[in-house]
Amino acid sequence: MKLASLKTGGRDGTLVVVSRDLVTCQAVPEIARTLQAALDDWDRVAPRLQAVYEQLNAGSAGKAESFLEEECHSPLPRAYQWADGSAYINHVELVRKARNAEVPASFYTDPLMYQGGSDSFVGPNDPIMVQSEDWGVDLEAEVAVVTGDLPMGATVEQAAAAIRLVMLVNDVSLRNLIPNELAKGFGFFQSKPASAFSPVAVTPDELGDAWRDSKLCLPLLVTLNDTPFGRPNAGEDMTFSFAQLVAHAAKTRELGAGSIIGSGTVSNKQGNLHGSSIENGGVGYCCLAEVRMYETIEQGAPRTPFLRYGDTVRIEMLDTSGASIFGAIDQEVAPYHWRHR
C-alpha cells in the first residue's frame, strides 16, 4: 500500500492512504491520524489501512479525494531517528580517489553511517532553503526505509522483517562546510540541513520483484534544471542491503518504530567522466560531488558548480510500466526565510 502525510493537522500532518496510481487518497482518522501513530501500532492497523487501499484502487472508497503531491509533507514530517548510511562504495571510492587516498578495507565490510537531524524535515515540493550559496549546496538522491521496533543486536533477518516502508530522499549536503567539520573528528552537523522525502511511502510488497534481498532494484531518476542528470539502478553496486544497514544501526541500541535508515547516494560503477554522463550514454549521477570528483581525477580540478538560487532538482522512480511509484521530490534552491510553525 501507499501512504502519505498532508500538510494539515499540525506538525505531524494528516495520514492518508493513497491509491496505486497516485490519483486519489483518503484520510483515516478512525484508524490512525498520523503515520507515526500507524507505525506505533502497525500490526493492528496495517490490515485496516490495506483494506482502505484496496477500496481506493477499486474505486469504491466512500471518502476518496484527489491526491495532490504539492499538498504533502514528507511522509514522516519529523521522526525519532534519521540515520543515513553510505552503501554504495563506488561513491566512497571516488571521494577518496579525488584526494589520492585509499579506501580502508573495513569500509567493504562495515557500513558507514551518520545520525542526521530528524526534528524537522521539509516537504517534497518545499524549497531547499540556505542562507548562502557559498556553502556548496548539493543534492543527494537516495532510497530510505522506515522500520518498526527492533531490539538491540537485531540480526539481519530481523532487520529485514522490520522494514515497514520504502521512500526516496534528497539528503542535501553543504559541501563547503564538510571539510572543516570532518577535520574536527566528530562528524557531520552544520553541513547536513533538513532532508526532503518523497510524497509517498510504500510497503515493500508494493514493489513486487523490484524489492529483492532488501534492495530496491530500479533506476533512480534525477533531473537538474529540467535536464536528465542521473538514472543509476538503486539495486546495483549496493554493497550493503537495507537489512544490513538497519542491523548495523541496531547493533548497540534499540530502534523505535518510525526510525528512518537511508542508503546514501546511489552510485553505479561506470567509465570516465564523459562516458558516465547521460548525454554520453552513461547512467549519470545522483549528486554534483561525483561529477566534480570525476573532473578532479581527469582534469585536475572541478568545473561543475554546486547549486545556486533558482536551480531545480527532481527525484523520482518509475515502475516497469513507466508509472511513478513514490511521486516526485521537486525542489528549488532559495534564500532562507523563517517559517514559524
Secondary structure, DSSP 8 states (H G I E B T S, - for coil): -EEEEES-SSTT-EEEEE-TTSSEEEE-TTT-SSHHHHHHTHHHHHHHHHHHHHHHHHT--TT-EE--GGGEE-SSSS-S-EEEE---HHHHHHHHHHTT----GGGGTS--EEE---S--B-TTS-EEES-GGGTEE--EEEEEEE--B-TT--HHHHHHTEEEEEEEE--EEGGGHHHHHHTTS--STT----EE-S-EE-GGGGGGGEETTEE-SB-EEEETTEEEE--BTTTT-SS-HHHHHHHHTSSS-B-TT-EEE--S------SHHHHSGGGTS-B-SSHHHHHHHHHHHHSS--S--B-TT-EEEEE-B-TTS-BSS--EEEEEEE------
